[in-house]
Amino acid sequence: RKAEQINRRLIHSLWKFGTMNAAIMGSTDALSTYLLMKQLSESGMSAYIGKMNADMATYGNEAEDTDASIRETIDLIERARRLSGHVVYCISPEFVPNCSDELLKRLGELAVEYNLPVQSHMSEGETDTEIVKTRYGDLSYGKVYDIHRLFGQTTTIMAHAIYATKEEQKLMKKNGVTLAFCPVAISNIPSGKPFALSDFLYEGVHVGLGSDIGGGHTLNMMRIIVSAVHYSKFQQFFDHSKPLSVIEAYALATVGGGKVFGKVGSFRTGYYFDALVIDDEELSPPKEGYSVKERVERFLYEGDYHYIKERYCRGKLIKEPEKN
């Protein structure tokens, strides 16, 4: 099957670049989403995976039937519970413009009833933000999710939020919503204004790094970490904000992203042993005289997946999955 082949390549790419925990929004096709859950479960890696829900054709997409979308979602939730505990179903409305109020309401009910994580997109550009404003008036993008119980009532990831207001940032902080900052994707698809990451960090919003391969072009988290640093350095020309250090960006990719999966992303006591074994012997200049911090920075900028020798997820050595 075509879906199985594509899934294998995705899973192999995640393994190759050392991403042992991923949040993945599939298409609106239920079967391909189930196959992805099953195949990733067999790999030993960890993921939140959800079928995209979209019952409005606002952007020219083919709209789902609302009842069918919910039926398929419930079926996938039940199927996911029979897989390994490493793969958890994630409620995945595409974003507000492509979802009716009825669909958002019922998805929020499922998230709370089954205590499932939620992932979606928020205030991505001028167009979708204006659609929400026209449809809801004074009700903000974040508040629309909130009233439908899709904004921190359970573990929640919101991507982008480029046009989020200060009030929405405060609501994200209050509700414990995690922002997925995707520097490569938002550089590829300019939204109309630079993204002020520093505003979210200042407000205390929890932030993790993402690839968003719908708009991005790589799953290589090393490159995404470096891109986050580069993006923040360009941002300072617009608002005089303090750019990210390499280690701060590295923390967003590990502890930041890991928080949504539980005790992940740190070597602290009580955390899962998720780790990469890296051999930097061949990186230049030679490693002698460098601190651990400097060796990590050197690997992020110069290294690649070839230098990753072993990958562990929840204490288990993860062998190379089938690619084709």
Secondary structure, 3 states (H helix, E strand, C coil): CHHHHHHHHHHHHHHHCCCCEEEEECCCCHHHHHHHHHHHHHHCCEEEEECEECCCCCCCCCCCCHHHHHHHHHHHHHHHCCCCCCEEECEEECCHHHCCHHHHHHHHHHHHHHCCCEEEEECCCHHHHHHHHHHHCCCCHHHHHHHCCCCCCCCEEEEECCCCCHHHHHHHHHHCCEEEECHHHHHHCCCCCCCCHHHHHHHCCEEEECCCCCCCCCCCHHHHHHHHHHHHHHHHHHHCCCCCCHHHHHHHHHHHHHHHHCCCCCCCCCCCCCEEEECCCCCCCCCCCCCHHHHHHHHHHHCCHHHEEEEEECCEECCCCCCC
